[in-house]
Amino acid sequence: MWCVYAFTVLSLFPIAVPASTGAIQYISSGVLQLVLLPALMVGSAILNEGAEDRARQDHEILIQELQMLRDILDALNLATQGHTEEK
């Protein structure tokens, strides 16, 4: 987040020294590239943290369900072990 603040201050530099750049160049490159791109990166990093937490929780639930299925299959195998028919 510090990067967004630093680039915001840097992009405001042409306001202090207006002769250094033109207004169109300031609006197109200064604000859009220096301020918005880091802000988007910070936002996507925050959203990715939530997605990683959900994926971790889903993984734990799936592992528990897999273990339950294995237990059920083991119980079924034990129950049907002597009951197979041969033709």
Buried (B, 14 or more C-beta within 10 A) or exposed (E): EEBBEEBBEEBBEBEEEEEEBEEEEBEEEBBEEBBEEBBEEBEEEEEEEEEEEEEEEEEEEEEEEEEEEEEEEEEEEEEEEEEEEEE
